[in-house]
Amino acid sequence: MKLLRLPDVLNATGLSRSSLYRKLDDGSFPTSIRISQRSVAWCEEEVQRWIEERINEREVKPTA
């Protein structure tokens, strides 16, 4: 299991820092893990799962 720091998460998701923190606040992005008093990281597997869910949402088109 690998932990990703903020720049890696932003690069992987394409989100801006403010967009990422908005998603954290509303619960639509995996929560961070405190790794020291002043540092946080995200579980790579959780971030990848979040990305895959976005891709799957795109592929599922509602029938009208």
Secondary structure, DSSP 4 states (H G I P E B T S, - for coil): --EE-HHHHHHHH---HHHHHHHHHHT-SPPPEEEETTEEEEEHHHHHHHHHHHHHHHH-----
